[in-house]
Amino acid sequence: TGDTVLCLPGHAENVTTTPTFPAGCRVIGVPAGTATPTFTWSATTSQWAISTANVFFGGLKLAVCGAVVVKGIVVTGSNVSFVGNEIVQATGASLKATILMETDTGADYFLFKDNYIYGTATHQSDDVLHIKGATSQNRLVGNRAVCSSTAVTKGIFHIAGASLNGLISDIDLYNT
């Protein structure tokens, strides 16, 4: 527990299976423009399933668009944070996330802060970030999203279920 993984500029890795993130793990990238450490979801079933507590991801490029990814990131652990990441939602009709990220029951105190999410104008996701299930104290703060969603009842930021005492602040949305 408590491991820190430092990803240096130029690091590139394909997400093909579901890795295990130990409780307290921190995956920190050193942002460097086009050399920012990059994780690319490269198969339909590629997924990060984060069920442990206190996991942090920051300074990374997360390209959840190397295939038609069903559900790229699923969070059910508490106190999971995504801070200061560049997140790619779509680059083509067969290179997009159906659901980019989803939180579910157990994902209390989820923090999604200062991330930049973008994709192509004509290749939409059903949900970009879906907050669902019985959760509390989720915080979506200071994010910018320039991407699109296909579903009227869903969206770029889709909050459903019993999500209590959350905070949404300083969000810039541009539905392409």
HELIX and SHEET records of a PDB file:
HELIX    1   1 GLY A   33  ALA A   35  5                                   3    
SHEET    1   A 7 THR A   4  CYS A   7  0                                        
SHEET    2   A 7 ARG A  26  GLY A  29  1                                        
SHEET    3   A 7 PHE A  56  GLY A  58  1                                        
SHEET    4   A 7 SER A  81  VAL A  83  1                                        
SHEET    5   A 7 LEU A 111  LYS A 113  1                                        
SHEET    6   A 7 ARG A 139  VAL A 141  1                                        
SHEET    7   A 7 LEU A 167  SER A 169  1                                        
SHEET    1   B 7 ALA A  12  VAL A  15  0                                        
SHEET    2   B 7 THR A  38  TRP A  41  1                                        
SHEET    3   B 7 LYS A  61  ALA A  63  1                                        
SHEET    4   B 7 GLU A  86  GLY A  92  1                                        
SHEET    5   B 7 LEU A  95  THR A 103 -1                                        
SHEET    6   B 7 VAL A  68  VAL A  75  1                                        
SHEET    7   B 7 TRP A  48  ILE A  50  1                                        
SHEET    1   C 7 ALA A  12  VAL A  15  0                                        
SHEET    2   C 7 THR A  38  TRP A  41  1                                        
SHEET    3   C 7 LYS A  61  ALA A  63  1                                        
SHEET    4   C 7 GLU A  86  GLY A  92  1                                        
SHEET    5   C 7 TYR A 116  GLY A 119  1                                        
SHEET    6   C 7 ARG A 144  CYS A 147  1                                        
SHEET    7   C 7 ASP A 172  ASN A 175  1                                        
SHEET    1   D 7 ALA A  12  VAL A  15  0                                        
SHEET    2   D 7 THR A  38  TRP A  41  1                                        
SHEET    3   D 7 LYS A  61  ALA A  63  1                                        
SHEET    4   D 7 GLU A  86  GLY A  92  1                                        
SHEET    5   D 7 LEU A  95  THR A 103 -1                                        
SHEET    6   D 7 ASP A 127  ILE A 131  1                                        
SHEET    7   D 7 GLY A 155  ILE A 159  1                                        
SHEET    1   E 2 THR A 135  SER A 136  0                                        
SHEET    2   E 2 SER A 163  LEU A 164  1                                        
END                                                                             
